């Protein structure tokens, strides 16, 4: 009885386990069926779905979609190819630094990033999937290869010195341009340095190849001209660009930096030192020139000041001389005028004297003539005066001898003195009367 119960319990447990297993299998089967029937798409992904019959379709919109046991192939809508050489970089494709060779055979390692956008059309994605079969194959066989080849082609158009001296920007531009439109087809022309330099366009680059033997002449030195080919219309001739063929757009492409090889770094360091020394020498030369110019300017200033002082003194001397000359001229003119006035005065005096002499001569002649004719009043006056004088002198002489008191008295008088004075008065009156008559006769013609 106990064995039978134990067997029933075992059977019950086995039945439960079987039911659980069947349930699990059923759930898994249902889940698998659901997974194979319904799937979900991410926003940054494009799915190329291959159905169980082999048909291809493209799922672009994010969210769930019906698979119906089809095989989905996921492609990122934007793929970044990173070749910076940094670790722990999150990118669709990570490459080491790209080794490049410059025009002068110098080596370097380029670092940068290129971003691509896959086609959004169904035909474009189906064509891309049919060509490469998966995103990984497409990246390695198309995008990474295009990035590497374009980076190397961009370095071949310039020397390391050109890149170091400012050509890094041009290299980035060439990298982006060639990645979008195709790699330039270039020609290298080797010319002797002894020949006349050929003028190159903006698409040409040159490099000097130094002779290994220092005893070689300058004629042995050569230069390489890199010329980008152009068609008859002036457009650059390029290689076939598969990105354009597969409708893959370049969002951005840049070469951030280039690590030069050790020997290039040493050469550039030497050139940098030489350039620094040259710059220092130029600076010292400029400083010396400035000091010389300053000294010259100071000397010129001193000379100018001395010249100005001399000119000032000369001008003052000239002004003083002119002043003295003007004063002397004025003095001389005044002296001349004074002499002239004196001369005029002398002439006038002479004329007056002459006229006076002439008048005197005329007067003398008149007097002489009057004397001769007894008509000169002066002579007559002087003669009469002399005669009157003689008469008076003789009269008074006789009167002194005469008796003052007459025997016969005239009139009445109180004294003899009065009578004498009266007599004298009478005689004076008579003499004056006579003279008056005689003076009146002067000047009258007979």
Secondary structure per residue as TSV (DSSP state, phi and psi in degrees):
chain	resnum	aa	ss	phi	psi
A	1	X	-	360.0	-38.6
A	2	X	H	-69.6	-38.9
A	3	X	H	-64.9	-36.8
A	4	X	H	-66.8	-39.6
A	5	X	H	-66.8	-39.7
A	6	X	H	-64.8	-40.1
A	7	X	H	-65.0	-37.6
A	8	X	H	-65.4	-40.3
A	9	X	H	-63.5	-40.3
A	10	X	H	-65.4	-42.7
A	11	X	H	-62.8	-41.0
A	12	X	H	-62.3	-42.9
A	13	X	H	-64.0	-43.5
A	14	X	H	-63.1	-38.4
A	15	X	H	-65.3	-38.9
A	16	X	H	-65.1	-43.2
A	17	X	H	-63.1	-40.3
A	18	X	H	-65.1	-41.3
A	19	X	H	-63.9	-41.1
A	20	X	H	-63.5	-42.1
A	21	X	H	-63.3	-44.0
A	22	X	H	-62.5	-39.3
A	23	X	H	-64.7	-42.2
A	24	X	H	-63.7	-46.2
A	25	X	H	-61.4	-38.6
A	26	X	H	-64.7	-42.9
A	27	X	H	-64.0	-45.0
A	28	X	H	-61.4	-43.7
A	29	X	H	-63.6	-42.6
A	30	X	H	-64.0	-42.7
A	31	X	H	-62.7	-42.8
A	32	X	H	-62.8	-43.3
A	33	X	H	-62.1	-42.0
A	34	X	H	-63.8	-42.2
A	35	X	H	-63.0	-39.3
A	36	X	H	-74.9	-17.0
A	37	X	H	-97.3	-41.5
A	38	X	E	-122.1	136.9
A	39	X	E	-141.5	176.0
A	40	X	E	-129.1	146.2
A	41	X	E	-113.9	142.2
A	42	X	-	-84.6	161.5
A	43	X	T	-69.3	-29.1
A	44	X	T	-97.1	15.0
A	45	X	E	-126.1	143.8
A	46	X	E	-114.2	132.3
A	47	X	E	-110.8	128.0
A	48	X	E	-99.2	110.8
A	49	X	E	-99.0	123.6
A	50	X	E	-105.2	116.0
A	51	X	-	-73.5	173.1
A	52	X	T	-66.4	-14.0
A	53	X	T	-95.9	-3.8
A	54	X	S	97.1	-2.5
A	55	X	-	-73.5	146.7
A	56	X	E	-109.0	137.5
A	57	X	E	-140.4	161.9
A	58	X	E	-120.2	129.0
A	59	X	E	-106.5	114.0
A	60	X	-	-106.9	-39.7
A	61	X	S	-72.3	142.0
A	62	X	S	-74.6	153.0
A	63	X	E	117.7	-175.9
A	64	X	E	-71.5	153.0
A	65	X	E	-150.6	162.5
A	66	X	E	-91.0	123.7
A	67	X	-	-90.9	-39.3
A	68	X	T	52.3	50.6
A	69	X	T	63.2	21.7
A	70	X	-	-82.1	166.7
A	71	X	E	-103.3	111.6
A	72	X	E	-84.7	141.1
A	73	X	E	-122.9	116.5
A	74	X	E	-90.2	134.2
A	75	X	E	-130.6	130.4
A	76	X	E	-69.0	136.2
A	77	X	S	-65.0	-36.6
A	78	X	E	-123.0	126.2
A	79	X	E	-118.6	128.7
A	80	X	E	-107.6	130.3
A	81	X	E	-106.9	110.7
A	82	X	E	-103.6	123.1
A	83	X	-	-128.0	40.2
A	84	X	S	-80.3	-16.0
A	85	X	-	79.9	4.2
A	86	X	-	-82.1	154.3
A	87	X	S	-92.1	159.8
A	88	X	S	57.6	42.3
A	89	X	-	-92.4	131.7
A	90	X	-	-93.4	105.2
A	91	X	S	-155.9	159.0
A	92	X	S	-64.7	-38.2
A	93	X	E	-133.9	130.3
A	94	X	E	-121.8	122.0
A	95	X	-	-119.0	155.1
A	96	X	-	-71.4	174.9
A	97	X	-	-58.4	142.4
A	98	X	E	-90.0	122.6
A	99	X	E	-76.4	126.5
A	100	X	E	-125.9	157.9
A	101	X	E	-124.6	126.5
A	102	X	-	-81.3	176.4
A	103	X	T	-63.1	-31.3
A	104	X	T	-90.7	20.0
A	105	X	S	71.3	6.4
A	106	X	-	-73.2	146.5
A	107	X	E	-104.1	156.5
A	108	X	E	-161.7	171.5
A	109	X	E	-123.6	117.3
A	110	X	E	-86.8	144.0
A	111	X	E	-128.3	138.0
A	112	X	E	177.2	-169.7
A	113	X	E	-142.7	140.8
A	114	X	E	-129.9	134.3
A	115	X	E	-119.7	135.9
A	116	X	E	-126.0	148.7
A	117	X	E	-115.5	123.0
A	118	X	-	-73.4	159.6
A	119	X	-	-62.5	146.5
A	120	X	-	-98.5	-10.7
A	121	X	S	-82.4	153.1
A	122	X	H	-66.1	-40.6
A	123	X	H	-63.2	-42.0
A	124	X	H	-62.7	-44.7
A	125	X	H	-68.7	-38.5
A	126	X	H	-65.5	-40.8
A	127	X	H	-63.5	-43.0
A	128	X	H	-63.8	-42.0
A	129	X	H	-68.0	-40.0
A	130	X	H	-64.6	-31.4
A	131	X	H	-76.1	-41.5
A	132	X	H	-114.8	-24.4
A	133	X	S	84.4	-24.1
A	134	X	S	-160.2	165.4
A	135	X	H	-66.9	-42.2
A	136	X	H	-60.9	-44.3
A	137	X	H	-65.8	-38.4
A	138	X	H	-65.1	-40.7
A	139	X	I	-66.9	-48.9
A	140	X	I	-70.8	-37.8
A	141	X	I	-90.5	-15.1
A	142	X	I	-122.6	-63.6
A	143	X	I	-68.6	-51.5
A	144	X	H	-63.3	-38.9
A	145	X	H	-64.9	-42.1
A	146	X	H	-63.7	-39.8
A	147	X	H	-64.5	-46.4
A	148	X	H	-63.8	-48.5
A	149	X	H	-63.7	-38.8
A	150	X	H	-69.7	-38.9
A	151	X	H	-62.8	-43.5
A	152	X	H	-65.5	-40.9
A	153	X	H	-65.2	-34.2
A	154	X	H	-69.3	-31.2
A	155	X	H	-77.1	-26.8
A	156	X	T	-71.8	-11.0
A	157	X	T	-92.3	1.4
A	158	X	S	-149.3	158.9
A	159	X	-	-84.6	165.1
A	160	X	H	-66.3	-32.5
A	161	X	H	-65.5	-39.5
A	162	X	H	-64.7	-41.5
A	163	X	I	-64.4	-42.3
A	164	X	I	-69.6	-31.5
A	165	X	I	-90.7	17.6
A	166	X	I	123.7	4.0
A	167	X	I	-86.6	2.3
A	168	X	H	-63.1	-39.5
A	169	X	H	-64.6	-40.7
A	170	X	H	-65.2	-36.8
A	171	X	H	-64.1	-40.0
A	172	X	H	-64.9	-41.7
A	173	X	H	-62.7	-43.8
A	174	X	H	-63.8	-39.4
A	175	X	H	-61.3	-47.5
A	176	X	H	-66.1	-43.9
A	177	X	H	-62.6	-47.9
A	178	X	H	-70.2	-32.0
A	179	X	H	-68.0	-32.0
A	180	X	H	-81.8	-42.6
A	181	X	H	-114.3	-10.1
A	182	X	-	117.7	153.5
A	183	X	-	-78.3	139.2
A	184	X	B	-64.6	142.6
A	185	X	-	-94.2	120.6
A	186	X	E	-117.7	157.4
A	187	X	E	-122.2	139.3
A	188	X	E	-108.3	123.8
A	189	X	E	-114.3	123.0
A	190	X	E	-99.3	124.9
A	191	X	E	-129.4	151.4
A	192	X	E	-75.3	144.9
A	193	X	T	-68.8	-19.1
A	194	X	T	-75.2	-20.4
A	195	X	S	-78.9	165.0
A	196	X	-	-67.9	131.8
A	197	X	-	-62.6	138.2
A	198	X	-	-93.3	131.7
A	199	X	-	-72.5	126.3
A	200	X	-	-103.4	154.7
A	201	X	-	-86.1	-176.3
A	202	X	T	-68.3	-14.6
A	203	X	T	-95.3	8.1
A	204	X	E	-111.2	144.6
A	205	X	E	-132.7	152.2
A	206	X	E	-135.2	158.4
A	207	X	E	-148.3	140.9
A	208	X	E	-90.8	130.1
A	209	X	E	-99.8	111.6
A	210	X	-	-79.1	138.2
A	211	X	-	-69.3	143.3
A	212	X	S	-70.5	-34.2
A	213	X	S	-92.9	122.5
A	214	X	T	-69.3	-16.6
A	215	X	T	-80.2	-8.9
A	216	X	S	-67.2	148.1
A	217	X	-	-79.3	172.2
A	218	X	G	-65.5	-22.6
A	219	X	G	-66.4	-25.8
A	220	X	G	-77.5	-17.9
A	221	X	-	-73.6	142.1
A	222	X	E	-132.6	163.3
A	223	X	E	-132.2	151.6
A	224	X	E	-113.0	123.1
A	225	X	E	-98.7	128.8
A	226	X	E	-103.9	116.5
A	227	X	E	-117.7	126.9
A	228	X	E	-82.3	127.4
A	229	X	-	-68.1	146.4
A	230	X	B	-131.2	153.5
A	231	X	-	-87.6	-174.1
A	232	X	T	-64.8	-25.1
A	233	X	T	-89.1	0.3
A	234	X	S	88.7	6.5
A	235	X	-	-88.7	149.2
A	236	X	B	-69.2	140.8
A	237	X	-	-90.5	129.2
A	238	X	B	-127.9	165.7
A	239	X	-	-77.6	165.2
A	240	X	-	-67.2	132.6
A	241	X	-	-103.1	109.7
A	242	X	H	-70.7	-23.2
A	243	X	H	-63.4	-41.2
A	244	X	H	-65.1	-39.0
A	245	X	H	-61.3	-37.8
A	246	X	T	-95.4	10.6
A	247	X	T	59.6	36.8
A	248	X	-	-95.7	123.8
A	249	X	E	-94.9	142.2
A	250	X	E	-91.2	117.0
A	251	X	E	-77.9	-49.9
A	252	X	E	-158.0	151.3
A	253	X	E	-154.0	128.6
A	254	X	E	-152.0	147.8
A	255	X	E	-105.3	109.9
A	256	X	E	-74.3	-38.0
A	257	X	E	-162.6	166.2
A	258	X	E	-134.3	126.0
A	259	X	E	-89.5	116.4
A	260	X	E	-79.8	157.0
A	261	X	-	-68.7	165.9
A	262	X	H	-60.3	-43.4
A	263	X	H	-66.0	-31.6
A	264	X	H	-70.1	-41.3
A	265	X	H	-60.5	-41.0
A	266	X	H	-64.0	-44.1
A	267	X	H	-65.0	-42.3
A	268	X	H	-67.0	-35.8
A	269	X	H	-63.9	-42.6
A	270	X	H	-63.2	-42.1
A	271	X	H	-65.4	-38.8
A	272	X	H	-63.3	-42.4
A	273	X	H	-64.4	-43.6
A	274	X	H	-62.6	-40.6
A	275	X	H	-64.7	-39.5
A	276	X	H	-65.4	-42.4
A	277	X	H	-62.5	-41.9
A	278	X	H	-64.5	-41.3
A	279	X	H	-63.2	-41.0
A	280	X	H	-64.1	-42.0
A	281	X	H	-62.8	-43.2
A	282	X	H	-62.7	-39.0
A	283	X	H	-64.7	-43.9
A	284	X	H	-63.5	-41.6
A	285	X	H	-62.2	-43.3
A	286	X	H	-63.5	-40.1
A	287	X	H	-64.0	-44.0
A	288	X	H	-62.5	-42.1
A	289	X	H	-62.5	-41.5
A	290	X	H	-64.0	-41.5
A	291	X	H	-63.8	-42.1
A	292	X	H	-62.5	-42.6
A	293	X	H	-64.8	-38.1
A	294	X	H	-64.2	-45.9
A	295	X	H	-60.8	-42.8
A	296	X	H	-63.1	-42.0
A	297	X	H	-62.9	-41.4
A	298	X	H	-64.2	-42.7
A	299	X	H	-62.3	-44.3
A	300	X	H	-61.8	-37.8
A	301	X	H	-64.1	-45.4
A	302	X	H	-62.2	-44.4
A	303	X	H	-61.6	-43.5
A	304	X	H	-62.5	-41.2
A	305	X	H	-65.1	-45.4
A	306	X	H	-61.4	-41.9
A	307	X	H	-63.9	-40.2
A	308	X	H	-63.9	-41.9
A	309	X	H	-62.7	-44.9
A	310	X	H	-62.2	-43.9
A	311	X	H	-62.5	-39.2
A	312	X	H	-63.7	-46.8
A	313	X	H	-62.6	-42.6
A	314	X	H	-62.0	-43.6
A	315	X	H	-63.3	-43.0
A	316	X	H	-62.5	-41.3
A	317	X	H	-63.5	-42.4
A	318	X	H	-63.9	-41.5
A	319	X	H	-63.0	-43.1
A	320	X	H	-64.6	-42.2
A	321	X	H	-63.8	-43.6
A	322	X	H	-62.9	-38.5
A	323	X	H	-63.3	-48.1
A	324	X	H	-62.2	-42.0
A	325	X	H	-62.8	-41.1
A	326	X	H	-63.5	-43.0
A	327	X	H	-64.0	-44.4
A	328	X	H	-62.3	-39.9
A	329	X	H	-64.8	-42.4
A	330	X	H	-63.7	-44.2
A	331	X	H	-60.9	-45.3
A	332	X	H	-62.4	-42.5
A	333	X	H	-63.1	-39.3
A	334	X	H	-65.6	-43.1
A	335	X	H	-62.3	-41.4
A	336	X	H	-62.3	-42.7
A	337	X	H	-64.2	-41.9
A	338	X	H	-61.7	-45.1
A	339	X	H	-61.2	-39.5
A	340	X	H	-65.7	-43.2
A	341	X	H	-63.0	-42.9
A	342	X	H	-61.1	-43.3
A	343	X	H	-61.5	-42.7
A	344	X	H	-62.5	-41.4
A	345	X	H	-61.6	-45.6
A	346	X	H	-60.1	-40.9
A	347	X	H	-64.1	-44.0
A	348	X	H	-62.6	-44.4
A	349	X	H	-60.9	-43.8
A	350	X	H	-60.4	-42.9
A	351	X	H	-63.7	-43.9
A	352	X	H	-61.7	-45.0
A	353	X	H	-61.5	-41.0
A	354	X	H	-62.4	-46.2
A	355	X	H	-63.8	-40.4
A	356	X	H	-62.5	-43.3
A	357	X	H	-62.8	-43.1
A	358	X	H	-61.4	-41.2
A	359	X	H	-63.6	-42.7
A	360	X	H	-61.9	-42.4
A	361	X	H	-62.8	-43.4
A	362	X	H	-62.3	-42.2
A	363	X	H	-64.0	-41.3
A	364	X	H	-63.9	-43.5
A	365	X	H	-63.6	-39.9
A	366	X	H	-63.3	-43.1
A	367	X	H	-62.4	-43.8
A	368	X	H	-60.3	-45.1
A	369	X	H	-66.3	-39.5
A	370	X	H	-66.7	-38.2
A	371	X	H	-62.9	-41.0
A	372	X	H	-65.2	-35.4
A	373	X	H	-95.7	5.5
A	374	X	T	58.8	36.4
A	375	X	-	-114.5	-1.7
A	376	X	-	-76.3	114.7
A	377	X	H	-60.2	-37.7
A	378	X	H	-64.9	-45.1
A	379	X	H	-64.1	-41.2
A	380	X	H	-64.0	-44.2
A	381	X	H	-61.8	-46.8
A	382	X	H	-63.4	-38.9
A	383	X	H	-65.8	-44.0
A	384	X	H	-66.2	-40.5
A	385	X	H	-62.8	-42.3
A	386	X	H	-64.2	-39.9
A	387	X	H	-67.1	-44.0
A	388	X	H	-60.1	-40.8
A	389	X	H	-61.0	-47.1
A	390	X	H	-63.6	-39.5
A	391	X	H	-64.2	-45.8
A	392	X	H	-64.9	-43.4
A	393	X	H	-61.1	-45.0
A	394	X	H	-66.9	-36.3
A	395	X	H	-66.4	-48.1
A	396	X	H	-69.1	-30.7
A	397	X	H	-64.0	-40.7
A	398	X	H	-71.9	-33.3
A	399	X	H	-67.6	-32.8
A	400	X	H	-65.8	-26.0
A	401	X	H	-89.8	-17.4
A	402	X	S	-84.2	165.9
A	403	X	-	-82.0	125.1
A	404	X	S	-75.9	-29.1
A	405	X	S	-101.9	111.3
A	406	X	-	-72.5	161.8
A	407	X	S	-75.4	-26.4
A	408	X	S	-110.0	124.6
A	409	X	-	-92.2	137.2
A	410	X	-	-110.8	122.6
A	411	X	S	80.0	-174.8
A	412	X	-	-108.4	138.0
A	413	X	-	-145.7	158.5
A	414	X	S	-90.9	-22.4
A	415	X	-	-153.6	168.2
A	416	X	H	-71.4	-28.7
A	417	X	H	-64.6	-42.1
A	418	X	H	-64.8	-35.0
A	419	X	H	-67.5	-39.1
A	420	X	H	-65.6	-42.6
A	421	X	H	-66.1	-38.1
A	422	X	H	-62.4	-39.3
A	423	X	H	-64.3	-44.7
A	424	X	H	-63.8	-38.0
A	425	X	H	-64.2	-39.7
A	426	X	H	-66.3	-42.7
A	427	X	H	-63.7	-42.0
A	428	X	H	-63.3	-40.5
A	429	X	H	-64.8	-40.5
A	430	X	H	-63.6	-42.0
A	431	X	H	-65.2	-40.0
A	432	X	H	-65.5	-37.9
A	433	X	H	-63.9	-41.5
A	434	X	H	-64.9	-45.1
A	435	X	H	-63.0	-36.9
A	436	X	H	-64.0	-40.0
A	437	X	H	-66.5	-42.0
A	438	X	H	-68.2	-38.7
A	439	X	H	-66.4	-35.1
A	440	X	H	-66.8	-27.0
A	441	X	T	-79.9	-11.7
A	442	X	T	-69.1	133.8
A	443	X	T	88.5	-10.5
A	444	X	-	-83.1	138.4
A	445	X	-	-81.9	146.1
A	446	X	-	-75.8	360.0
